[in-house]
Amino acid sequence: MEPRQLNIFKGPRQKGERLPSPKETNLHIALVKAIRLSIRPGWSFTHFANGEWRDKRTAALLKAMGLTAGFPDLVFFGPDKAVYFLELKRLGGRLSDAQKDIRFALMRSGFDYHVTDDFEDAVSQLNALGIIRMRVSA
C-alpha cells in the first residue's frame, strides 16, 4: 500500500493524497554516504553519470567517447576480480529498455546485478556480498 497524507481539516472517510516518491538522487546520495562509511578493504566503487541532464552537444560528445545508455548506476570492484552492479530506481520506477538489455548482457556474462528502489534492500545486498559491513534497522 502506498503512503498517503491525510488532511486534518477533512472528514474521517478521506482517502488522503499520494505522497511524492523520493527522488532516485536522494536514495543514491544516502546509499553512497553509507557505503563510504562501511566499505570493506579491497573493494572500490564508482558511479556512471549516465542519466543526468546535459545539453545535446555534451550528450553527443559522451556518446562518441563510448558512454552507453543503460549501464547501472554503481559498479563495485573487489578482491579476486569480483564485479557487482547495482541499479537504483525511484520508488516504483522501472528499468528502461536499454537498462533491461544491459542487465541481460551483464547477467549472461556471469556478473551479479541487482535493481532496487529501497535503501535497506540495497544495504542488505551489499552486506550479503561482503562489500560493506553495516547494520540498518527501522
Buried (B, 14 or more C-beta within 10 A) or exposed (E): EEEEEEEEEEEEEEEEEEEEBEEBEEBBEBBBEBBEEBBBEEBEBEEBEBBEEEEEEEEEEBEEEEEEEBBBBBBBBBEEEBBBBBBBBBBEBEBEEEBEBBBEEBEEEEBBBBBBBBBEEBBBBBBEBBBBEBEEEE
